[in-house]
Amino acid sequence: MARAVTRRGRTRTRRRWLPALAFGAAATLGIAVLASVPVERRGPSLPSAAQLARQAAEYHAEKPKTILELQAFRRETTLPIEGPDGRVGAVTFTDLNPYANGWYLLSFDGGAAAERRIYHLENPRPREGSIALVSADPQAVRLAIGDRGAPCTLVWAGRSPGALEEASRTGLPYAPLCDGRLYLRNPVAGRRTSLERVADFLRDHVWGGEHVVAFVKDEFYRDAFLEEPVPHRAPAQPAPSAHAPLAAAVAATSAGLAVVPEQLGIELAAPGRELVVGEWYPVRDLDGVYLSVVTPETLDRSALQGAAARVNPLDSVESKALVYLVAFDLARFELNFALGTDHPRVGWSERVQPTVHDAALPGPDGIDSPAPLVTNGMVSPAEVSRTVATVTGGFKREHGAFRYGRLSLENHGSHYGFIEQGVVFSKLQPGLATVLAMDDGRVELETWSAAAEARLPQIRSARQNGVPLIEFDRAQGRGVPGALVGNWGAGNWSGSDKGDLRTLRAGLCLQASEAGRFLVYGYFSDATPSAMARVFHAYRCQYALHLDMNALEHTYLALYVSRGPQRLVEHLIQGMDVLDKATGKSYAPRFIGFPDNRDFFFLTRRDAAP
């Protein structure tokens, strides 16, 4: 439901769900949200050492393959079944990653092509144990789901459609099975904006389409989202919280300056519209989340010290362009990652050089499709009630590889890798900036290396996106601008062929201090990578990387706030609400209430994590 709310002298549109809707996708899809209590997790049930070795060889092999062959830890159980006519078939249950306990494939082969079915199942409570195949017959299978009650019996054949086929026919992104102890993931169409539909059509079907898209970006989107406030002296402000992130290092001449962020769509706990640049302000009714604003011209340039040569000078426009930052206390929240229905893809990027493009491979990892796995572009119903934020992810595959520089000549062009629920869709490549969410809930931002591959069993999700804006310098014990920040081609920063890099951009950084570890999202209304690096460096980030750019749908951030009996949707920038769906009294947020074509991050509360 939409309602007009007046706040600090201005009127804007707020969005809310009524409690009767049970909040988000649970209401939209008619699925009960599961309560969850943390349970001690048991060790994984892995294949034999010999089988693991064979699967590791499949993972590394340079050949066309299925996405199953990219899952080096998978465990398969096959049981024979004999039909009434005497034909012998089989049921195969595949745990795609026993370390993650999240995703499974259930395959039926009744002995004829018409009787072959594959279903993608999701465990909504992976920390309460894995799922195992107990028994099978020509019409049903029985699955043990952790320690949660009796085995789950799934009828798949017979005179009438079985539970699996009925769930498949619903067309729901998440169809409940066995009283919601299990979900069937169904293929769905993800929402795309008109901008994305046109861009995808040009890239996929029109010769030279990428150049047309680039021309449109250069001519029509440059400076389109520029917000240029006028800093002024502010009245005395309350002392910052000891629990807040570190404030930005601002120049002495800028200390105490304030701006009015006109496009801000988030309610803050502090009264007044004026925000002191570089300081952090708690978000109202969302403990552990803070907001800050700054302009690059107010930063202390001397803080760069010997790393100044790594960044380019800023022009007069981006120096004054407002930056919004939102920080999440990682002691309170976990980071998650999900693929969209369409993006990022897994085939070849057209950016790669001919010398590294292997025509014998359908994609750089040997695949060009995630099938039979289903990517459905929305938060699982089991996670909706705990979700506090969603953020658009990184570049599409078209831009997710290198055309220039050293990385363009390595590993088939160094396509950006990504992992969801412990399942590898695209291998993580050395030298790339990487967001990692580990199985113990810890979040890391780092440059991936070949040696780090030993940590794959502990990775729940991961997303790579180019090279670092800030990288950690162990000798100095702090973050410094990345080595390629000032290099348009080798850094793969995107922009025009003329090197015009100033546009709307977004990024992530990790800050650590005595107050804790914070994941910081930055929305740069008009910036080059050098401006991004300067800002993240001023906020004492240990590591930072680029996300996406050019439009609000690519830089979207929404918070979900409990306020009394209501759940509110608050967008970082007011115009981002056009990415949600509103019809009459019905309101569905992007990534929560309906599938989206783009990949995204979402943050969930650590309490009672599934």
Residue pairs with C-beta under 8 A, 6 or more apart in sequence:
1 15
1 16
1 17
1 18
1 585
1 587
2 13
2 14
2 15
2 16
2 582
2 587
3 13
3 14
3 16
4 11
4 12
4 13
4 14
5 11
5 12
5 13
5 14
7 267
8 271
8 272
8 273
9 273
10 273
12 265
12 574
13 574
13 577
14 568
14 569
14 570
15 568
15 569
15 577
15 580
15 582
15 587
15 589
16 566
16 567
16 568
16 569
16 587
17 23
17 24
17 27
17 566
17 567
17 569
17 587
18 565
18 566
19 565
19 566
19 567
21 27
22 32
22 33
23 33
23 384
23 385
23 567
24 379
24 381
24 384
24 385
24 387
24 560
24 567
24 588
24 589
24 592
24 593
25 31
25 173
25 174
25 378
25 379
25 380
25 381
25 384
25 592
25 593
26 32
26 33
26 381
26 384
26 385
28 588
28 593
28 594
29 172
29 173
29 174
29 381
30 172
31 172
31 174
31 176
31 180
31 183
31 381
32 176
32 180
32 381
33 381
33 382
33 384
33 385
34 124
34 125
34 180
34 381
34 382
34 610
35 608
36 125
36 128
36 382
36 608
36 609
36 610
37 608
38 127
38 608
38 609
39 127
39 128
39 129
39 147
41 101
41 127
41 128
41 129
42 129
42 130
44 73
44 98
44 99
44 101
44 130
44 457
45 75
45 95
45 98
45 130
45 132
46 52
46 73
46 75
46 98
47 55
47 73
47 74
47 75
47 76
52 72
52 73
55 69
55 71
55 72
55 73
55 74
56 72
58 65
58 69
58 72
59 69
59 70
59 71
59 72
59 424
61 69
61 366
62 358
62 361
62 366
63 360
63 361
63 366
64 360
64 361
64 362
64 366
64 367
65 365
65 366
65 367
66 367
67 346
67 367
67 369
67 370
67 371
67 372
67 373
67 425
68 74
68 94
68 96
68 105
69 366
70 365
70 366
70 367
70 424
70 425
70 427
71 96
71 97
71 423
71 424
72 424
72 456
73 97
73 98
73 99
73 422
73 456
73 457
74 94
74 95
74 96
74 97
74 98
75 94
75 95
75 98
76 92
76 93
76 94
76 95
77 92
77 93
77 94
77 132
77 133
78 90
78 91
78 92
78 93
79 90
79 91
79 133
79 135
79 136
80 88
80 89
80 90
81 88
81 89
81 90
81 91
81 110
81 136
81 137
81 138
82 88
82 89
82 138
83 89
83 110
83 111
83 138
84 138
87 110
87 111
87 112
88 111
89 108
89 109
89 110
89 111
89 115
89 138
90 108
90 109
91 106
91 107
91 108
91 109
91 133
91 136
91 141
92 105
92 106
92 107
92 109
93 104
93 105
93 106
93 107
93 132
93 133
93 141
93 143
94 104
94 105
94 106
94 107
95 101
95 104
95 130
95 131
95 132
96 102
96 103
96 104
96 105
96 373
96 421
96 422
96 423
97 103
97 421
97 422
97 423
98 130
99 422
99 439
99 457
99 458
100 126
100 421
100 422
100 423
100 439
100 460
101 123
101 126
101 127
101 129
101 130
101 131
102 122
102 123
102 126
102 421
102 422
102 423
102 460
103 120
103 121
103 122
103 123
103 373
103 421
103 422
103 423
104 120
104 121
104 122
104 123
104 131
105 118
105 119
105 120
105 121
105 372
105 373
106 118
106 119
106 121
106 141
106 154
106 164
107 116
107 117
107 118
107 119
108 115
108 116
108 117
108 118
108 156
108 157
109 115
109 116
110 116
110 138
110 157
115 157
117 156
117 164
117 165
118 372
119 164
119 168
119 184
120 184
120 185
120 372
120 373
120 374
121 131
121 177
121 182
121 183
121 184
121 185
122 174
122 182
122 183
122 184
122 185
122 380
122 421
123 130
123 131
123 145
123 146
123 182
124 180
124 181
124 182
124 183
124 380
124 381
124 382
124 610
125 146
125 148
125 181
125 382
125 610
126 421
126 610
127 609
127 610
128 146
128 147
128 148
128 610
129 145
129 146
129 147
129 148
130 146
131 143
131 144
131 145
131 146
131 182
132 143
132 144
133 141
133 142
133 143
134 141
134 142
134 143
134 144
134 151
135 141
135 142
136 142
138 157
139 155
139 156
139 157
139 158
139 162
140 153
140 154
140 155
140 156
140 157
140 162
141 153
141 154
141 156
142 151
142 152
142 153
142 154
143 151
143 152
143 154
143 178
143 182
144 151
144 152
145 151
145 152
145 178
145 181
145 182
148 181
149 181
152 177
152 178
152 181
152 182
153 178
154 162
154 163
154 164
154 177
154 178
155 162
155 163
155 164
156 162
156 163
156 164
156 165
161 169
163 177
164 177
164 184
167 175
167 176
167 177
167 184
167 186
168 175
168 184
168 186
170 186
171 186
171 188
172 186
172 188
173 185
173 186
173 188
173 376
173 377
173 378
173 595
174 183
174 184
174 185
174 186
174 376
174 380
174 381
175 183
175 184
175 186
176 182
176 183
176 184
177 183
177 184
183 380
183 381
183 382
185 374
185 376
186 374
186 376
187 341
187 374
187 376
188 341
188 376
188 377
188 595
189 341
189 595
190 340
190 341
190 342
190 376
190 377
190 595
190 596
190 597
190 598
191 581
191 590
191 594
191 595
191 596
191 597
192 200
192 342
192 597
193 553
193 579
195 551
195 553
196 553
196 597
196 598
199 213
200 342
201 209
202 209
202 210
202 212
202 213
203 209
203 210
203 213
203 350
203 398
206 212
210 350
210 398
214 496
214 497
217 496
217 503
217 550
218 496
218 498
218 500
221 503
221 504
221 550
221 551
222 500
222 502
222 503
223 317
223 502
223 503
223 526
224 504
225 504
225 525
225 526
225 552
226 317
226 321
226 525
226 526
227 261
227 262
227 263
227 321
227 322
227 525
227 526
228 317
228 320
228 321
228 322
229 259
229 260
229 261
229 262
229 295
229 322
230 259
231 254
231 257
231 258
231 259
231 277
231 295
231 298
232 257
232 258
232 259
233 256
233 257
233 258
234 256
234 257
234 258
234 274
234 276
235 274
237 276
237 279
238 270
240 247
240 279
240 280
241 280
241 282
242 515
243 329
243 515
243 516
244 280
244 282
244 290
244 327
244 515
245 280
245 290
245 292
245 327
245 511
245 513
245 515
245 518
245 520
245 539
246 511
246 513
246 515
246 539
246 540
247 278
247 279
247 280
247 292
247 539
248 277
248 278
248 279
248 292
248 294
248 299
248 535
248 538
248 539
249 278
249 299
249 300
249 303
249 538
249 539
249 540
250 257
250 277
250 278
250 294
250 298
250 299
250 300
250 538
251 298
251 299
251 300
251 301
252 300
254 277
254 278
254 297
254 298
254 299
256 276
257 276
257 277
257 298
258 274
258 275
258 276
258 277
259 274
259 275
259 277
259 293
259 295
259 322
260 273
260 274
260 275
261 275
261 293
261 322
261 324
263 573
263 574
263 575
264 291
264 293
264 324
264 572
264 573
264 574
265 570
265 571
265 572
265 573
265 574
265 576
265 577
266 283
266 291
266 326
266 559
266 570
266 571
266 572
267 283
267 284
267 285
267 561
267 570
268 281
268 282
268 283
268 284
268 291
269 281
269 282
269 283
269 284
269 285
270 281
270 282
275 281
275 291
275 292
275 293
277 293
277 294
277 295
277 298
278 292
278 294
278 298
278 299
278 538
278 539
279 292
280 290
280 291
280 292
280 327
281 290
281 291
281 292
282 289
282 290
283 289
283 290
283 291
283 326
283 559
283 561
284 561
284 563
285 561
285 562
285 563
286 388
286 559
286 561
287 332
288 328
288 329
288 331
288 332
288 333
289 326
289 327
289 328
289 329
289 388
289 389
289 559
290 326
290 327
290 518
291 324
291 325
291 326
291 327
292 324
292 325
292 327
292 539
293 322
293 323
293 324
293 325
294 322
294 323
294 325
294 535
294 538
295 319
295 320
295 321
295 322
295 323
296 314
296 318
296 319
296 320
296 321
296 323
296 527
296 531
296 534
296 535
297 314
297 319
297 320
299 534
299 535
299 538
300 538
301 308
303 537
303 538
304 311
304 481
304 534
304 537
307 480
307 481
307 537
310 480
310 481
310 482
310 483
310 485
310 486
310 533
311 481
311 485
311 486
311 530
311 533
311 534
312 485
312 486
312 528
312 530
313 530
314 528
314 530
314 531
314 534
315 502
317 502
317 526
318 502
318 526
318 527
318 528
318 531
319 531
321 524
321 525
321 526
321 527
321 531
322 525
323 522
323 523
323 524
323 525
323 527
323 535
324 522
324 523
324 525
324 572
324 573
325 520
325 521
325 522
325 523
325 535
325 539
326 389
326 520
326 521
326 523
326 557
326 559
326 572
327 511
327 518
327 519
327 520
327 521
328 388
328 389
328 518
328 519
328 520
328 521
328 603
329 516
329 517
329 518
330 442
330 443
330 516
330 517
330 518
330 519
331 516
331 517
331 606
332 605
332 606
333 388
333 389
333 519
333 603
333 604
333 605
333 606
334 437
334 441
334 443
334 603
334 604
334 605
334 606
334 609
335 435
335 437
335 443
335 461
335 519
335 601
335 602
335 603
336 383
336 437
336 460
336 461
336 601
336 602
336 603
336 604
337 393
337 418
337 419
337 420
337 435
337 437
337 461
337 462
337 463
337 599
337 600
337 601
337 602
338 375
338 377
338 378
338 379
338 420
338 461
338 591
338 599
338 600
338 602
339 370
339 375
339 377
339 418
339 420
339 425
339 599
340 375
340 377
340 393
340 595
340 596
340 597
340 598
340 599
340 600
341 375
341 376
341 377
341 595
341 596
341 597
342 377
342 597
342 598
343 396
343 397
343 597
343 598
343 599
344 393
344 394
344 395
344 396
344 397
344 400
344 416
344 418
344 426
344 599
345 368
345 396
345 397
346 363
346 365
346 367
346 368
346 369
346 370
346 397
346 425
346 426
347 362
347 363
347 367
347 368
347 369
347 397
348 357
348 363
348 364
348 368
348 401
348 415
349 397
349 398
349 399
349 400
349 401
349 413
349 415
350 398
351 398
351 399
351 401
351 402
351 403
351 413
352 364
352 401
352 402
352 403
352 408
352 412
352 413
352 415
353 403
353 408
353 409
353 413
355 409
356 408
356 409
356 410
356 412
356 413
357 412
357 413
358 364
358 412
361 412
362 368
364 401
364 411
364 412
364 413
364 415
364 426
364 427
365 415
365 426
365 427
370 425
373 423
373 425
375 420
375 425
376 595
377 591
377 595
377 596
377 597
377 598
377 599
377 600
378 591
378 592
378 593
378 594
378 595
378 596
379 387
379 390
379 591
379 592
379 602
382 610
383 602
383 604
383 610
384 592
386 604
386 605
386 607
386 608
386 609
386 610
387 560
387 592
387 602
387 603
387 604
388 559
388 560
388 561
388 603
388 604
388 605
389 557
389 558
389 559
389 560
389 602
389 603
390 556
390 557
390 558
390 589
390 590
390 591
390 592
390 600
390 601
390 602
390 603
391 506
391 521
391 547
391 556
391 557
391 600
391 601
391 602
391 603
392 506
392 547
392 548
392 553
392 554
392 555
392 556
392 557
392 598
392 599
392 600
393 463
393 465
393 547
393 548
393 598
393 599
393 600
393 601
394 400
394 416
394 463
394 464
394 465
394 546
394 547
394 548
394 599
395 416
395 465
395 466
395 494
395 548
397 415
397 416
399 492
399 494
400 415
400 416
400 465
401 408
401 412
401 413
401 414
401 415
401 416
401 492
402 408
402 413
402 414
402 490
402 492
403 413
403 489
403 492
404 489
404 490
404 492
405 484
405 487
405 489
405 490
405 491
405 492
406 431
406 490
407 413
407 414
407 431
407 432
407 467
407 490
407 492
408 414
410 429
410 430
410 431
411 429
411 430
414 429
414 431
414 432
415 426
415 429
416 426
416 429
416 432
416 463
416 464
416 465
416 466
417 424
417 425
417 426
417 427
417 428
417 429
417 432
417 434
417 448
417 462
417 463
417 464
418 425
418 426
418 462
418 463
418 464
418 599
419 425
419 428
419 459
419 460
419 461
419 462
419 463
420 461
421 460
421 461
422 439
422 459
422 460
422 461
424 456
428 434
428 448
428 452
428 453
428 462
428 464
429 448
429 464
430 448
430 449
430 450
431 447
431 448
431 449
431 467
432 447
432 448
432 464
432 465
432 466
432 467
433 445
433 446
433 447
433 464
433 465
433 466
433 467
433 468
433 469
433 482
433 543
433 545
433 546
434 445
434 446
434 447
434 448
434 462
434 463
434 464
434 545
435 443
435 444
435 445
435 462
435 463
435 464
435 465
435 508
435 545
435 601
436 443
436 444
436 445
436 446
436 459
436 461
436 462
437 443
437 459
437 460
437 461
437 462
438 444
438 458
438 459
438 460
439 458
439 459
439 460
440 458
441 606
441 609
443 510
443 517
443 519
444 510
445 508
445 509
445 510
445 542
445 543
445 544
445 545
446 452
446 472
446 543
447 467
447 468
447 471
448 464
463 599
463 601
465 545
465 546
465 547
466 491
466 492
466 493
466 545
466 546
467 482
467 483
467 484
467 491
467 492
467 545
468 482
468 543
468 544
468 545
469 481
469 482
469 485
469 507
469 509
469 529
469 532
469 533
469 536
469 544
469 545
469 546
470 479
470 480
470 481
470 482
470 509
470 533
470 536
470 537
470 541
470 542
470 543
470 544
471 479
471 480
471 481
471 482
471 483
471 543
472 478
472 479
472 480
472 542
472 543
473 479
473 480
478 540
478 542
479 536
479 537
479 540
479 541
479 542
479 543
479 544
480 537
481 530
481 533
481 534
481 537
482 491
482 533
484 490
484 491
485 491
485 529
485 530
485 533
486 529
486 530
488 495
488 499
488 501
491 529
493 501
493 528
493 529
493 546
494 501
494 549
495 501
495 502
495 503
495 528
501 528
501 529
502 526
502 527
502 528
503 526
503 527
503 549
503 550
504 523
504 524
504 525
504 526
504 527
504 549
504 550
504 551
504 552
504 554
504 555
505 524
505 527
505 529
505 532
505 546
505 547
505 548
505 549
505 555
506 521
506 522
506 523
506 524
506 546
506 547
506 548
506 549
506 554
506 555
506 557
507 521
507 522
507 524
507 532
507 536
507 544
507 545
507 546
507 547
508 519
508 520
508 521
508 522
508 544
508 545
508 547
509 519
509 520
509 522
509 536
509 539
509 541
509 542
509 543
509 544
509 545
510 517
510 518
510 519
510 520
510 541
510 542
510 543
510 544
511 517
511 518
511 520
511 539
511 540
511 541
511 542
512 518
512 542
513 540
519 603
520 536
520 539
520 541
521 557
521 572
522 532
522 535
522 536
522 544
523 555
523 557
523 572
523 573
524 531
524 532
524 535
527 535
529 546
532 544
532 546
533 544
536 544
547 554
547 555
548 554
548 555
549 555
552 573
552 575
552 576
552 578
552 579
553 579
553 598
554 598
555 573
556 571
556 576
556 579
556 590
557 571
557 572
557 573
557 576
558 569
558 570
558 571
558 572
558 576
558 580
558 589
558 590
558 591
559 569
559 570
559 571
559 572
560 567
560 568
560 569
560 570
560 589
560 592
561 567
561 568
561 570
562 568
569 577
569 580
569 587
569 589
571 577
579 590
580 587
580 588
580 589
580 590
580 593
581 587
581 588
581 590
581 593
581 594
582 588
587 593
588 594
590 596
591 600
591 602
